[in-house]
Amino acid sequence: MQTIPRSLCLLRLSALGDVTHVVPLVRTLQAAWPEVAITWVIGKAEHRLLAGLPGVEFVEYAKDSGLRGMREVRRAFGGRRFDALLHLQVAARANLLSAFIPARRRIGYDRSRSKDLHGLFVRERIPDRPGIHVLDAIGSFAEPLGLKQTTVRWDLPVPDEARDWARARWPEDGTPTLLVSPCSSHVLRNWRAERYAAVADHAASRGWRIVLCGGRSELERRTADAILAAMRAPALDLVGKDTLKQLPALLERATLVMTPDSGPMHIANAVGTPVLGLHAASNPRRSGPYSDIRYCVDRYDAAARAFLGKPAEALRWGTKIEFPGVMDLIAVADAVDAFERFRADRGLA
């Protein structure tokens, strides 16, 4: 007979795309056990994105707070001991932090996905299934609890005022919109600014509106300025102007989002916006937009052959090929072809 847990703790600190992948697991747990108390130990920026997720208590951990912050996390539990800890992150910092979380059951990744002594901090593991998407691996954490994630549902908490802000950025005049989010936090996944500009100009020549978005970092501002300087067509520059609560609403308004493997890729997918993903450093079948990779440019196999001397199928699942120049394997024509496939499929101008 299945034992219904009264309390669960999820440990996943970062990053934006990965915490987005955790939301369907939360929905699966809540659908099966509406009364279960869920606590999620999370990073500060990631909390800003997901704040307001119904039925979830968030406890922030600041990565720069070290052991002091870990002790503060434990104090925040007020002496509670959880029925189970779902240890959803294998990095060394998260592994150490997990030792400060009291739980009767400690469920972690399978051995093939473990690293940084992850196995020392868990007593149960999810099934070892190679060749699956990151989101499906996270969904596997329901299985040791006796559940199966059979549907994937996000319903990210997007406030009405965030949608109002996004609606005010450009008119609802029927013009299709290509939103370009050019930067990943992994800089070796980023494409050249002049190539983004060339694809954006192509879309503009087809009557599309071009919008740039991104965060407030120096890299994102510099990249956006370089794209704007290289473009012939006008573009709406929203880089650094939105908040993490407004970002999903902004992505939701786009017709198509062009981006490398990044947080905005997965947030766009979660709010139902198609993605023109740019993949050479990472495998789109593992970490591309979960719902639809038809419009992704996939040069992962070419990268494996060029930089590692073997085909992608010979690599360990999840291998990243983050070498200088790897994204140059993606030509402008590759992205234009993906854009035109999308246009043809949707019957757009």
ROFIDREN-613927 format. One record per residue (C-alpha): residue number from 0; residue in one letter; x, y, z. Coordinates in nm, 3 decimals, m for minus. Example, Ala and Ser with C-alpha at 12.3 -4.5 7.8 and 13.67 -1.06 7.14 Angstrom:
2
<rec 0 A <1.230 m0.450 0.780>>
<rec 1 S <1.367 m0.106 0.714>>
//
This chain:
349
<rec 0 M <0.000 0.000 0.000>>
<rec 1 Q <0.137 0.341 m0.102>>
<rec 2 T <0.231 0.566 0.185>>
<rec 3 I <0.121 0.923 0.120>>
<rec 4 P <0.388 1.171 0.232>>
<rec 5 R <0.277 1.466 0.439>>
<rec 6 S <0.582 1.682 0.362>>
<rec 7 L <0.837 1.693 0.084>>
<rec 8 C <1.147 1.908 0.038>>
<rec 9 L <1.282 1.977 m0.310>>
<rec 10 L <1.642 2.094 m0.344>>
<rec 11 R <1.715 2.267 m0.673>>
<rec 12 L <1.896 2.598 m0.652>>
<rec 13 S <1.958 2.689 m1.014>>
<rec 14 A <1.947 2.771 m1.299>>
<rec 15 L <1.644 2.942 m1.452>>
<rec 16 G <1.591 2.676 m1.717>>
<rec 17 D <1.643 2.389 m1.475>>
<rec 18 V <1.401 2.518 m1.213>>
<rec 19 T <1.147 2.557 m1.493>>
<rec 20 H <1.193 2.184 m1.558>>
<rec 21 V <1.106 2.113 m1.193>>
<rec 22 V <0.763 2.280 m1.208>>
<rec 23 P <0.593 1.985 m1.387>>
<rec 24 L <0.720 1.756 m1.108>>
<rec 25 V <0.557 1.987 m0.853>>
<rec 26 R <0.232 1.970 m1.052>>
<rec 27 T <0.252 1.588 m1.061>>
<rec 28 L <0.301 1.568 m0.685>>
<rec 29 Q <0.020 1.812 m0.614>>
<rec 30 A <m0.222 1.636 m0.850>>
<rec 31 A <m0.168 1.306 m0.669>>
<rec 32 W <m0.156 1.449 m0.317>>
<rec 33 P <m0.335 1.785 m0.294>>
<rec 34 E <m0.265 1.810 0.080>>
<rec 35 V <0.110 1.747 0.065>>
<rec 36 A <0.326 2.029 0.204>>
<rec 37 I <0.603 2.111 m0.044>>
<rec 38 T <0.909 2.314 0.053>>
<rec 39 W <1.156 2.410 m0.219>>
<rec 40 V <1.513 2.520 m0.138>>
<rec 41 I <1.603 2.749 m0.427>>
<rec 42 G <1.837 3.025 m0.543>>
<rec 43 K <1.744 3.392 m0.513>>
<rec 44 A <1.698 3.472 m0.884>>
<rec 45 E <1.513 3.147 m0.944>>
<rec 46 H <1.279 3.230 m0.657>>
<rec 47 R <1.197 3.564 m0.822>>
<rec 48 L <1.091 3.375 m1.134>>
<rec 49 L <0.872 3.120 m0.953>>
<rec 50 A <0.741 3.320 m0.656>>
<rec 51 G <0.368 3.267 m0.624>>
<rec 52 L <0.373 2.903 m0.736>>
<rec 53 P <0.063 2.773 m0.555>>
<rec 54 G <0.113 2.533 m0.266>>
<rec 55 V <0.490 2.575 m0.246>>
<rec 56 E <0.692 2.724 0.040>>
<rec 57 F <1.023 2.862 m0.088>>
<rec 58 V <1.339 2.881 0.121>>
<rec 59 E <1.619 3.079 m0.043>>
<rec 60 Y <1.984 2.985 m0.030>>
<rec 61 A <2.240 3.242 m0.146>>
<rec 62 K <2.530 3.070 m0.317>>
<rec 63 D <2.784 3.311 m0.170>>
<rec 64 S <2.666 3.253 0.188>>
<rec 65 G <2.857 2.927 0.238>>
<rec 66 L <2.807 2.726 0.556>>
<rec 67 R <2.644 3.022 0.731>>
<rec 68 G <2.368 3.022 0.470>>
<rec 69 M <2.328 2.646 0.500>>
<rec 70 R <2.272 2.677 0.873>>
<rec 71 E <2.017 2.953 0.806>>
<rec 72 V <1.830 2.721 0.569>>
<rec 73 R <1.812 2.457 0.841>>
<rec 74 R <1.684 2.712 1.092>>
<rec 75 A <1.414 2.816 0.846>>
<rec 76 F <1.265 2.468 0.874>>
<rec 77 G <1.181 2.533 1.240>>
<rec 78 G <1.276 2.185 1.355>>
<rec 79 R <1.072 2.006 1.088>>
<rec 80 R <1.180 1.673 0.946>>
<rec 81 F <1.049 1.604 0.597>>
<rec 82 D <0.905 1.272 0.489>>
<rec 83 A <1.133 1.286 0.184>>
<rec 84 L <1.403 1.505 0.032>>
<rec 85 L <1.412 1.512 m0.348>>
<rec 86 H <1.775 1.604 m0.412>>
<rec 87 L <1.752 1.743 m0.764>>
<rec 88 Q <2.101 1.888 m0.808>>
<rec 89 V <2.436 1.710 m0.818>>
<rec 90 A <2.678 2.005 m0.779>>
<rec 91 A <2.911 1.995 m0.478>>
<rec 92 R <2.750 2.298 m0.308>>
<rec 93 A <2.403 2.147 m0.335>>
<rec 94 N <2.528 1.812 m0.210>>
<rec 95 L <2.672 1.974 0.102>>
<rec 96 L <2.358 2.183 0.152>>
<rec 97 S <2.145 1.866 0.140>>
<rec 98 A <2.315 1.747 0.460>>
<rec 99 F <2.144 2.038 0.642>>
<rec 100 I <1.797 1.919 0.534>>
<rec 101 P <1.643 1.668 0.780>>
<rec 102 A <1.445 1.400 0.596>>
<rec 103 R <1.339 1.041 0.652>>
<rec 104 R <1.400 0.951 0.288>>
<rec 105 R <1.673 1.100 0.070>>
<rec 106 I <1.618 1.049 m0.303>>
<rec 107 G <1.882 1.144 m0.559>>
<rec 108 Y <1.999 1.087 m0.913>>
<rec 109 D <2.100 0.754 m1.062>>
<rec 110 R <2.470 0.671 m1.068>>
<rec 111 S <2.522 0.772 m1.431>>
<rec 112 R <2.406 1.128 m1.358>>
<rec 113 S <2.581 1.160 m1.020>>
<rec 114 K <2.895 1.362 m0.959>>
<rec 115 D <3.071 1.551 m0.681>>
<rec 116 L <3.001 1.271 m0.429>>
<rec 117 H <2.626 1.298 m0.481>>
<rec 118 G <2.580 0.934 m0.379>>
<rec 119 L <2.708 1.002 m0.028>>
<rec 120 F <2.415 1.237 0.039>>
<rec 121 V <2.126 1.016 m0.080>>
<rec 122 R <1.994 0.673 0.012>>
<rec 123 E <1.761 0.610 m0.283>>
<rec 124 R <1.801 0.681 m0.652>>
<rec 125 I <1.578 0.746 m0.951>>
<rec 126 P <1.577 0.488 m1.235>>
<rec 127 D <1.878 0.500 m1.468>>
<rec 128 R <1.734 0.582 m1.808>>
<rec 129 P <1.992 0.710 m2.057>>
<rec 130 G <1.892 0.920 m2.353>>
<rec 131 I <1.608 1.117 m2.196>>
<rec 132 H <1.546 1.489 m2.168>>
<rec 133 V <1.652 1.672 m1.851>>
<rec 134 L <1.286 1.740 m1.771>>
<rec 135 D <1.201 1.368 m1.788>>
<rec 136 A <1.493 1.284 m1.559>>
<rec 137 I <1.359 1.533 m1.306>>
<rec 138 G <1.010 1.389 m1.349>>
<rec 139 S <1.155 1.048 m1.255>>
<rec 140 F <1.186 1.171 m0.895>>
<rec 141 A <0.815 1.093 m0.857>>
<rec 142 E <0.877 0.722 m0.911>>
<rec 143 P <1.046 0.626 m0.581>>
<rec 144 L <0.739 0.785 m0.417>>
<rec 145 G <0.509 0.552 m0.612>>
<rec 146 L <0.398 0.801 m0.881>>
<rec 147 K <0.459 0.840 m1.252>>
<rec 148 Q <0.481 1.173 m1.433>>
<rec 149 T <0.255 1.107 m1.730>>
<rec 150 T <0.161 1.465 m1.814>>
<rec 151 V <0.375 1.777 m1.827>>
<rec 152 R <0.212 2.098 m1.704>>
<rec 153 W <0.379 2.426 m1.613>>
<rec 154 D <0.127 2.710 m1.561>>
<rec 155 L <0.406 2.938 m1.447>>
<rec 156 P <0.293 3.204 m1.198>>
<rec 157 V <0.274 3.512 m1.424>>
<rec 158 P <0.102 3.808 m1.252>>
<rec 159 D <m0.158 4.011 m1.439>>
<rec 160 E <0.056 4.323 m1.400>>
<rec 161 A <0.346 4.147 m1.575>>
<rec 162 R <0.120 4.065 m1.869>>
<rec 163 D <m0.004 4.425 m1.871>>
<rec 164 W <0.357 4.544 m1.890>>
<rec 165 A <0.435 4.305 m2.176>>
<rec 166 R <0.123 4.407 m2.370>>
<rec 167 A <0.231 4.769 m2.351>>
<rec 168 R <0.566 4.704 m2.520>>
<rec 169 W <0.429 4.672 m2.873>>
<rec 170 P <0.084 4.694 m3.035>>
<rec 171 E <m0.137 4.392 m3.093>>
<rec 172 D <m0.164 4.464 m3.465>>
<rec 173 G <m0.126 4.114 m3.609>>
<rec 174 T <0.241 4.157 m3.697>>
<rec 175 P <0.435 3.838 m3.617>>
<rec 176 T <0.717 3.896 m3.368>>
<rec 177 L <1.060 3.738 m3.356>>
<rec 178 L <1.200 3.783 m3.007>>
<rec 179 V <1.578 3.739 m2.990>>
<rec 180 S <1.726 3.644 m2.652>>
<rec 181 P <2.090 3.614 m2.757>>
<rec 182 C <2.279 3.520 m2.441>>
<rec 183 S <2.319 3.210 m2.230>>
<rec 184 S <2.495 3.223 m1.893>>
<rec 185 H <2.731 2.967 m2.053>>
<rec 186 V <2.916 3.208 m2.281>>
<rec 187 L <3.051 2.934 m2.509>>
<rec 188 R <2.691 2.855 m2.611>>
<rec 189 N <2.644 3.207 m2.749>>
<rec 190 W <2.628 3.286 m3.119>>
<rec 191 R <2.793 3.577 m3.299>>
<rec 192 A <2.608 3.908 m3.289>>
<rec 193 E <2.637 3.965 m3.664>>
<rec 194 R <2.470 3.629 m3.729>>
<rec 195 Y <2.178 3.713 m3.504>>
<rec 196 A <2.152 4.042 m3.692>>
<rec 197 A <2.147 3.868 m4.029>>
<rec 198 V <1.863 3.636 m3.927>>
<rec 199 A <1.672 3.925 m3.768>>
<rec 200 D <1.708 4.128 m4.089>>
<rec 201 H <1.579 3.832 m4.287>>
<rec 202 A <1.274 3.807 m4.061>>
<rec 203 A <1.219 4.183 m4.088>>
<rec 204 S <1.228 4.155 m4.467>>
<rec 205 R <0.934 3.913 m4.434>>
<rec 206 G <0.736 4.174 m4.241>>
<rec 207 W <0.816 4.054 m3.889>>
<rec 208 R <0.868 4.275 m3.586>>
<rec 209 I <1.207 4.224 m3.416>>
<rec 210 V <1.244 4.248 m3.039>>
<rec 211 L <1.562 4.200 m2.836>>
<rec 212 C <1.548 4.093 m2.472>>
<rec 213 G <1.798 3.996 m2.205>>
<rec 214 G <1.923 4.072 m1.858>>
<rec 215 R <2.128 4.353 m1.712>>
<rec 216 S <2.478 4.207 m1.742>>
<rec 217 E <2.753 4.383 m1.933>>
<rec 218 L <2.773 4.087 m2.175>>
<rec 219 E <2.404 4.109 m2.259>>
<rec 220 R <2.416 4.485 m2.313>>
<rec 221 R <2.730 4.458 m2.527>>
<rec 222 T <2.582 4.176 m2.735>>
<rec 223 A <2.257 4.363 m2.791>>
<rec 224 D <2.444 4.678 m2.897>>
<rec 225 A <2.646 4.474 m3.146>>
<rec 226 I <2.331 4.316 m3.291>>
<rec 227 L <2.161 4.655 m3.326>>
<rec 228 A <2.469 4.804 m3.490>>
<rec 229 A <2.485 4.521 m3.745>>
<rec 230 M <2.114 4.525 m3.832>>
<rec 231 R <1.968 4.721 m4.121>>
<rec 232 A <1.611 4.693 m3.995>>
<rec 233 P <1.484 4.858 m3.676>>
<rec 234 A <1.439 4.653 m3.360>>
<rec 235 L <1.272 4.711 m3.025>>
<rec 236 D <1.544 4.698 m2.760>>
<rec 237 L <1.412 4.563 m2.428>>
<rec 238 V <1.744 4.430 m2.299>>
<rec 239 G <1.773 4.502 m1.928>>
<rec 240 K <1.424 4.650 m1.910>>
<rec 241 D <1.219 4.357 m1.780>>
<rec 242 T <1.213 4.176 m1.448>>
<rec 243 L <1.217 3.800 m1.398>>
<rec 244 K <0.843 3.816 m1.337>>
<rec 245 Q <0.790 4.009 m1.662>>
<rec 246 L <1.015 3.784 m1.871>>
<rec 247 P <0.763 3.496 m1.908>>
<rec 248 A <0.494 3.745 m2.008>>
<rec 249 L <0.728 3.896 m2.266>>
<rec 250 L <0.820 3.555 m2.409>>
<rec 251 E <0.451 3.462 m2.411>>
<rec 252 R <0.374 3.750 m2.648>>
<rec 253 A <0.632 3.646 m2.909>>
<rec 254 T <0.545 3.445 m3.218>>
<rec 255 L <0.888 3.278 m3.217>>
<rec 256 V <1.190 3.306 m2.984>>
<rec 257 M <1.544 3.271 m3.118>>
<rec 258 T <1.798 3.183 m2.849>>
<rec 259 P <2.084 2.949 m2.762>>
<rec 260 D <2.046 2.682 m2.492>>
<rec 261 S <1.947 2.916 m2.209>>
<rec 262 G <1.692 2.992 m1.940>>
<rec 263 P <1.473 3.198 m2.176>>
<rec 264 M <1.459 2.898 m2.413>>
<rec 265 H <1.295 2.683 m2.146>>
<rec 266 I <1.075 2.960 m2.007>>
<rec 267 A <0.947 3.033 m2.359>>
<rec 268 N <0.869 2.665 m2.406>>
<rec 269 A <0.691 2.657 m2.068>>
<rec 270 V <0.459 2.944 m2.166>>
<rec 271 G <0.384 2.782 m2.503>>
<rec 272 T <0.595 2.991 m2.739>>
<rec 273 P <0.784 2.804 m3.015>>
<rec 274 V <1.163 2.827 m3.004>>
<rec 275 L <1.426 2.854 m3.275>>
<rec 276 G <1.704 2.705 m3.064>>
<rec 277 L <2.071 2.723 m3.157>>
<rec 278 H <2.252 2.403 m3.055>>
<rec 279 A <2.610 2.300 m3.112>>
<rec 280 A <2.757 2.300 m2.760>>
<rec 281 S <2.463 2.100 m2.623>>
<rec 282 N <2.229 1.829 m2.747>>
<rec 283 P <1.876 1.956 m2.821>>
<rec 284 R <1.732 1.608 m2.755>>
<rec 285 R <1.859 1.636 m2.398>>
<rec 286 S <1.830 2.007 m2.321>>
<rec 287 G <1.640 2.170 m2.603>>
<rec 288 P <1.286 2.312 m2.577>>
<rec 289 Y <1.096 2.019 m2.431>>
<rec 290 S <0.771 2.044 m2.624>>
<rec 291 D <0.903 2.092 m2.977>>
<rec 292 I <1.255 2.084 m3.123>>
<rec 293 R <1.146 2.100 m3.487>>
<rec 294 Y <1.271 2.456 m3.526>>
<rec 295 C <1.604 2.404 m3.351>>
<rec 296 V <1.930 2.414 m3.541>>
<rec 297 D <2.120 2.100 m3.441>>
<rec 298 R <2.495 2.097 m3.502>>
<rec 299 Y <2.574 1.886 m3.195>>
<rec 300 D <2.697 1.589 m3.398>>
<rec 301 A <2.917 1.814 m3.611>>
<rec 302 A <3.060 1.963 m3.291>>
<rec 303 A <3.130 1.618 m3.148>>
<rec 304 R <3.320 1.517 m3.461>>
<rec 305 A <3.508 1.847 m3.491>>
<rec 306 F <3.607 1.895 m3.125>>
<rec 307 L <3.601 1.546 m2.973>>
<rec 308 G <3.683 1.332 m3.274>>
<rec 309 K <3.378 1.106 m3.249>>
<rec 310 P <3.009 1.111 m3.343>>
<rec 311 A <2.753 1.235 m3.093>>
<rec 312 E <2.613 0.882 m3.050>>
<rec 313 A <2.951 0.773 m2.910>>
<rec 314 L <2.950 1.038 m2.636>>
<rec 315 R <2.823 0.993 m2.282>>
<rec 316 W <2.467 1.127 m2.269>>
<rec 317 G <2.473 1.485 m2.151>>
<rec 318 T <2.825 1.566 m2.271>>
<rec 319 K <2.863 1.938 m2.332>>
<rec 320 I <3.093 2.053 m2.611>>
<rec 321 E <3.168 2.400 m2.481>>
<rec 322 F <3.480 2.494 m2.676>>
<rec 323 P <3.571 2.832 m2.825>>
<rec 324 G <3.431 2.851 m3.176>>
<rec 325 V <3.186 2.562 m3.143>>
<rec 326 M <2.885 2.783 m3.216>>
<rec 327 D <3.047 2.897 m3.540>>
<rec 328 L <2.938 2.559 m3.677>>
<rec 329 I <2.589 2.714 m3.699>>
<rec 330 A <2.562 2.920 m4.018>>
<rec 331 V <2.319 3.204 m4.078>>
<rec 332 A <2.156 2.989 m4.345>>
<rec 333 D <2.083 2.719 m4.085>>
<rec 334 A <1.882 2.959 m3.869>>
<rec 335 V <1.712 3.118 m4.171>>
<rec 336 D <1.605 2.770 m4.288>>
<rec 337 A <1.460 2.698 m3.942>>
<rec 338 F <1.277 3.031 m3.947>>
<rec 339 E <1.133 2.957 m4.291>>
<rec 340 R <1.021 2.608 m4.179>>
<rec 341 F <0.833 2.769 m3.895>>
<rec 342 R <0.678 3.029 m4.123>>
<rec 343 A <0.564 2.763 m4.370>>
<rec 344 D <0.422 2.537 m4.099>>
<rec 345 R <0.222 2.822 m3.943>>
<rec 346 G <0.115 2.975 m4.274>>
<rec 347 L <0.263 3.309 m4.173>>
<rec 348 A <0.369 3.597 m4.393>>
//
